Amino acid sequence: MVEDRRVVMSISYKVIAGLVRALRIKKIFLLPKDKILNYARRQNQKPSFKLKDEADIYYEERTFLSQRLIVIHSKNKSPGAILYLFGGGYITNPDKRDLSLAKKICRETGKDVWFYFYPLCIDKTIVETYAATAGVYEEMTKSYGEEPLSILGFSSGASLALGIGLYINANKLSVKMPREIIASSAGGCLSQDLDMDRLRELNKKDIIVDYKYFDTAREIMTKGERVPDYMLYPYRGDFSNFPMTYLYYGSYEVIYAFAPLFEEALKKYGAPYKIIVGEGLCHCYPLLSIFPEGKEAQEEIINILK
């Protein structure tokens, strides 16, 4: 099922989109691999989150496979937990927007939110990223038993959210699937499966991401090593036994070109799904509550997660 939301874009969205376009953020994605990685390293050197317990939530700092794991707890606890997977092209750490949304989700659902700093592909391959993240999810299944689990991801984190289910299937693991997966702007590397004409047309409208990065990303993710196909092209994976899957896209983002491939895969395996398309909106718009369209999408996602 595809839900295309044809609404008049808010003035605040139009203003912000104009500013982003003027800043030419897309040019970062046109840099060669080494320069992109150096940019990511500089970004990752910025101070990390400083956590302080608040009136209604508190934090538990943990380490999983040598990576930082923040578990956000509500003082009004509800059963279940949510795995939050940030975006950043597999090369940059989460930012304050991610933590802010994770806190909001915890407050409004009452569920624990596992905020995992999964291994980045700056020095590691995507295989290590997948293995560690699937490991965290498996740990959640042990910790929460029959309580409901959900996975939420944005951009590369959206592909990884789907990837956990694909990893479970590929490795024939005896790990239960989550109750639902919510993936905002899930994509993959370039392949002959894509409609390249549509991709190029969407690229003209995209104010954030340039499709040429998807080829650079392949080099970054593999480091020249052979990796399982589904880790680069999630839409080619095994979607057997997948739970209800929600895919969010902006109709003005280049990654929207991947939506038909995911829809075809979900249909092939009989997985229940819903694709929500924000007409005229940008990459990962549900992450941005600064404009009404993003705020509305956040509230919808939180209601799904409750």
Backbone torsions as a table, in degrees:
resi	resn	phi	psi	omega
1	MET	NA	131.2	177.9
2	VAL	-116.1	124.8	177.4
3	GLU	-109.0	109.2	-178.6
4	ASP	-99.0	111.6	-175.5
5	ARG	-92.5	97.2	-179.4
6	ARG	-91.1	95.5	-179.7
7	VAL	-125.2	158.9	175.2
8	VAL	-75.3	124.8	-177.8
9	MET	-64.3	140.1	-179.4
10	SER	-67.7	157.0	177.8
11	ILE	-62.4	-40.6	-179.0
12	SER	-62.3	-38.7	178.0
13	TYR	-64.9	-44.2	-178.7
14	LYS	-61.4	-40.1	179.4
15	VAL	-64.9	-47.2	-179.2
16	ILE	-64.1	-42.8	178.8
17	ALA	-61.0	-39.1	178.1
18	GLY	-64.3	-40.9	178.3
19	LEU	-65.3	-43.5	179.7
20	VAL	-62.7	-42.7	178.6
21	ARG	-61.9	-41.2	-179.7
22	ALA	-65.1	-32.2	179.6
23	LEU	-74.3	-14.2	176.8
24	ARG	55.4	48.5	177.9
25	ILE	-59.0	-31.2	-176.9
26	LYS	-58.3	-26.7	-175.0
27	LYS	-62.3	-24.9	177.5
28	ILE	-59.6	-37.5	-176.1
29	PHE	-74.9	-7.4	178.6
30	LEU	-94.7	-5.7	-179.6
31	LEU	-69.2	152.4	174.3
32	PRO	-65.9	163.4	-173.6
33	LYS	-51.2	-49.6	-175.3
34	ASP	-62.4	-39.0	-179.6
35	LYS	-71.8	-36.4	176.3
36	ILE	-64.1	-42.3	-180.0
37	LEU	-66.6	-37.8	177.0
38	ASN	-65.1	-39.4	176.1
39	TYR	-60.7	-45.0	-179.6
40	ALA	-63.2	-40.7	179.0
41	ARG	-61.3	-41.4	178.6
42	ARG	-64.2	-41.9	178.4
43	GLN	-61.8	-39.0	-176.0
44	ASN	-76.1	-11.1	177.2
45	GLN	-83.1	-9.2	179.2
46	LYS	-66.0	151.4	-177.8
47	PRO	-52.9	140.0	-179.9
48	SER	-82.1	178.8	-178.1
49	PHE	-64.3	137.4	169.4
50	LYS	-102.7	118.5	-173.8
51	LEU	-100.5	136.0	176.9
52	LYS	-139.5	125.5	-179.7
53	ASP	-55.2	143.2	-177.9
54	GLU	-116.9	179.0	-173.1
55	ALA	-58.8	-36.2	-173.6
56	ASP	-117.4	-4.7	178.1
57	ILE	-137.4	157.6	174.3
58	TYR	-143.5	161.9	-172.2
59	TYR	-114.8	146.1	173.1
60	GLU	-121.7	116.4	179.7
61	GLU	-89.5	123.8	179.5
62	ARG	-134.2	173.4	174.1
63	THR	-129.4	134.3	176.4
64	PHE	-131.6	119.2	-176.2
65	LEU	50.4	47.4	176.8
66	SER	67.5	10.9	179.6
67	GLN	-113.1	146.7	-179.1
68	ARG	-66.5	137.1	176.3
69	LEU	-134.4	120.0	175.8
70	ILE	-105.7	123.2	174.3
71	VAL	-105.7	118.9	-179.2
72	ILE	-96.3	124.6	-177.8
73	HIS	-112.6	141.1	172.5
74	SER	-92.3	143.7	175.3
75	LYS	-78.5	-7.5	172.5
76	ASN	-114.4	69.1	-168.0
77	LYS	-65.6	134.0	169.9
78	SER	-114.2	155.7	-179.7
79	PRO	-63.6	144.9	173.5
80	GLY	103.0	175.2	-177.9
81	ALA	-152.8	161.7	-177.5
82	ILE	-128.6	131.7	173.8
83	LEU	-94.6	119.1	-178.4
84	TYR	-102.3	123.0	-178.3
85	LEU	-118.0	113.4	-177.2
86	PHE	-75.2	163.8	176.1
87	GLY	-99.4	-172.2	-179.5
88	GLY	132.8	22.3	175.5
89	GLY	64.9	20.9	-177.3
90	TYR	66.2	15.2	-177.6
91	ILE	-130.0	-13.5	178.9
92	THR	-121.7	151.4	-179.6
93	ASN	-73.3	165.3	176.3
94	PRO	-66.0	160.4	177.3
95	ASP	-118.6	-174.4	-174.8
96	LYS	-62.7	-29.0	178.3
97	ARG	-62.9	-39.2	179.1
98	ASP	-63.6	-48.9	-178.7
99	LEU	-64.2	-39.0	179.1
100	SER	-60.5	-44.1	179.3
101	LEU	-68.9	-39.8	178.9
102	ALA	-60.5	-41.2	177.2
103	LYS	-64.4	-42.7	179.0
104	LYS	-61.2	-42.5	178.9
105	ILE	-62.4	-44.0	179.2
106	CYS	-61.2	-46.1	-179.1
107	ARG	-60.5	-45.4	-170.8
108	GLU	-84.7	-22.4	177.6
109	THR	-99.0	-25.0	-174.7
110	GLY	79.5	-2.0	-177.3
111	LYS	-88.8	154.1	172.4
112	ASP	-65.7	141.1	174.7
113	VAL	-117.4	119.6	177.7
114	TRP	-91.9	115.7	-174.9
115	PHE	-111.0	96.9	-169.7
116	TYR	-102.0	129.1	174.0
117	PHE	-86.4	77.8	-175.2
118	TYR	-62.5	154.2	-179.0
119	PRO	-58.6	128.6	179.6
120	LEU	-85.3	160.8	-177.0
121	CYS	-91.5	25.1	174.6
122	ILE	-71.3	-47.2	179.3
123	ASP	-118.2	-6.2	-177.7
124	LYS	-119.8	166.5	176.4
125	THR	-93.1	168.4	179.8
126	ILE	-64.5	-22.7	178.2
127	VAL	-61.5	-43.1	179.4
128	GLU	-68.3	-35.6	177.1
129	THR	-61.5	-48.8	-179.4
130	TYR	-63.3	-47.2	-175.8
131	ALA	-61.6	-44.0	-178.7
132	ALA	-66.9	-42.6	-177.2
133	THR	-69.8	-40.4	174.8
134	ALA	-63.5	-33.9	177.6
135	GLY	-65.1	-40.5	176.2
136	VAL	-62.3	-44.3	179.7
137	TYR	-62.8	-41.6	178.5
138	GLU	-61.7	-38.8	176.9
139	GLU	-61.6	-37.2	177.4
140	MET	-63.8	-40.5	179.9
141	THR	-62.6	-32.9	178.4
142	LYS	-74.9	-37.3	-176.6
143	SER	-73.0	-32.8	-171.9
144	TYR	-108.7	-4.8	175.9
145	GLY	56.7	-120.9	-177.5
146	GLU	-87.3	-0.1	178.5
147	GLU	-67.2	149.2	-176.4
148	PRO	-69.5	138.7	177.1
149	LEU	-119.6	145.5	177.7
150	SER	-134.3	154.8	175.6
151	ILE	-124.9	130.7	178.5
152	LEU	-126.8	129.3	179.7
153	GLY	-141.3	153.7	179.3
154	PHE	-124.4	132.9	177.0
155	SER	57.2	-119.6	177.7
156	SER	-60.2	-33.6	175.7
157	GLY	-65.9	-26.3	175.6
158	ALA	-70.3	-43.4	176.1
159	SER	-62.6	-37.9	179.3
160	LEU	-69.7	-34.5	176.8
161	ALA	-60.3	-46.6	174.5
162	LEU	-65.6	-36.5	-176.6
163	GLY	-62.4	-28.0	177.9
164	ILE	-61.9	-45.7	176.7
165	GLY	-63.3	-40.4	178.5
166	LEU	-64.6	-38.8	179.2
167	TYR	-65.1	-43.0	177.6
168	ILE	-57.9	-45.2	-179.1
169	ASN	-69.2	-43.9	-176.7
170	ALA	-63.9	-34.6	-177.5
171	ASN	-99.9	5.8	177.5
172	LYS	51.1	47.3	-178.7
173	LEU	-81.5	145.2	176.1
174	SER	-88.6	63.8	-178.4
175	VAL	-125.2	129.0	-178.0
176	LYS	-69.4	147.9	176.1
177	MET	-74.2	156.4	175.3
178	PRO	-68.8	169.1	176.9
179	ARG	-67.4	-38.7	175.1
180	GLU	-154.5	159.8	173.1
181	ILE	-122.1	130.5	175.4
182	ILE	-118.2	119.0	-174.7
183	ALA	-124.9	115.4	179.7
184	SER	-100.8	113.3	178.5
185	SER	67.5	51.8	175.2
186	ALA	-77.5	137.0	179.8
187	GLY	-141.1	-141.3	-178.8
188	GLY	176.0	-171.0	176.7
189	CYS	-82.7	163.3	-179.6
190	LEU	-68.3	143.3	177.4
191	SER	-154.5	169.9	178.7
192	GLN	-68.6	-10.3	178.5
193	ASP	-69.0	-25.1	-174.5
194	LEU	-78.9	150.1	170.0
195	ASP	-83.9	98.0	-172.6
196	MET	-67.0	-32.2	177.5
197	ASP	-63.3	-43.9	178.1
198	ARG	-65.4	-39.2	178.9
199	LEU	-59.2	-46.3	-178.6
200	ARG	-67.0	-36.6	177.6
201	GLU	-65.4	-43.1	178.0
202	LEU	-66.1	-33.0	-179.9
203	ASN	-60.5	-33.2	178.8
204	LYS	-67.4	-29.2	-177.3
205	LYS	-89.6	-22.1	-174.9
206	ASP	-71.9	128.4	-178.7
207	ILE	-96.9	-4.3	-173.5
208	ILE	-120.7	-52.1	-170.9
209	VAL	-109.0	141.3	172.2
210	ASP	-110.2	135.1	-173.6
211	TYR	-63.3	-20.6	-178.3
212	LYS	-65.0	-20.8	176.9
213	TYR	-64.2	-27.2	-175.4
214	PHE	-63.3	-28.9	174.3
215	ASP	-76.7	-42.1	176.7
216	THR	-61.2	-38.9	-179.3
217	ALA	-60.4	-36.3	179.2
218	ARG	-59.4	-43.9	178.5
219	GLU	-63.1	-42.9	-178.8
220	ILE	-65.2	-40.3	-175.4
221	MET	-74.6	-29.8	-174.4
222	THR	-98.9	-28.2	-174.4
223	LYS	54.2	30.4	179.5
224	GLY	80.8	1.9	-179.7
225	GLU	-95.6	159.1	175.3
226	ARG	-79.2	133.0	178.9
227	VAL	-131.5	158.1	177.9
228	PRO	-56.0	138.4	-174.9
229	ASP	-54.9	-41.9	-174.2
230	TYR	-67.9	-17.7	178.3
231	MET	-75.2	-25.2	176.4
232	LEU	-95.3	-34.3	-176.9
233	TYR	-127.4	75.9	-174.1
234	PRO	-55.6	-28.6	-179.0
235	TYR	-68.5	-8.6	175.7
236	ARG	-96.2	0.1	-175.0
237	GLY	-78.5	179.5	-179.0
238	ASP	-93.3	108.5	-178.1
239	PHE	-95.8	22.1	177.7
240	SER	-59.3	141.1	175.5
241	ASN	60.5	19.7	179.0
242	PHE	-67.4	147.4	177.0
243	PRO	-80.6	-175.1	173.6
244	MET	-56.6	127.0	-174.8
245	THR	-122.2	125.4	178.9
246	TYR	-109.1	125.2	178.3
247	LEU	-114.8	122.3	177.6
248	TYR	-107.0	134.7	175.0
249	TYR	-141.0	150.8	165.8
250	GLY	-92.8	140.0	-177.0
251	SER	-73.1	-8.8	177.5
252	TYR	-108.9	29.8	174.6
253	GLU	-118.8	143.7	-175.7
254	VAL	-64.9	-29.6	-178.6
255	ILE	-68.9	-15.5	175.5
256	TYR	-59.3	-21.7	177.9
257	ALA	-63.8	-19.8	179.6
258	PHE	-83.3	-16.1	-174.9
259	ALA	-55.0	-45.3	179.7
260	PRO	-61.7	-31.1	-179.9
261	LEU	-70.2	-41.8	177.2
262	PHE	-67.4	-39.3	179.1
263	GLU	-62.6	-42.3	178.8
264	GLU	-61.7	-42.5	-179.6
265	ALA	-66.2	-43.6	179.8
266	LEU	-63.9	-39.9	176.9
267	LYS	-65.2	-42.0	-178.3
268	LYS	-56.0	-40.1	-176.5
269	TYR	-97.5	6.9	177.1
270	GLY	67.9	27.5	-179.0
271	ALA	-83.3	137.8	176.4
272	PRO	-71.2	137.5	-177.0
273	TYR	-154.7	163.3	172.4
274	LYS	-146.2	129.7	177.0
275	ILE	-107.4	122.4	-179.7
276	ILE	-109.2	122.8	-176.0
277	VAL	-115.1	119.1	175.7
278	GLY	-86.0	107.4	-175.5
279	GLU	-62.9	125.5	177.3
280	GLY	76.7	6.5	-174.5
281	LEU	-99.8	167.1	-169.7
282	CYS	-97.1	-178.8	176.8
283	HIS	-56.4	129.1	175.5
284	CYS	54.9	38.6	-178.3
285	TYR	-58.7	-29.1	178.8
286	PRO	-66.3	-13.9	179.7
287	LEU	-78.0	-16.7	-169.9
288	LEU	-110.2	100.6	-178.3
289	SER	-86.4	4.2	-178.4
290	ILE	-69.1	-20.8	175.3
291	PHE	-121.6	155.9	-171.8
292	PRO	-58.0	-37.6	-177.5
293	GLU	-63.6	-40.3	177.9
294	GLY	-69.0	-41.1	179.3
295	LYS	-62.2	-41.9	179.2
296	GLU	-63.5	-42.3	179.3
297	ALA	-64.6	-39.6	177.6
298	GLN	-60.0	-45.3	-179.2
299	GLU	-63.7	-37.9	177.8
300	GLU	-64.4	-44.0	179.4
301	ILE	-62.7	-43.2	179.6
302	ILE	-62.6	-39.4	177.5
303	ASN	-64.2	-35.6	175.9
304	ILE	-64.7	-40.1	-175.1
305	LEU	-75.6	-17.6	-176.4
306	LYS	-63.6	NA	NA
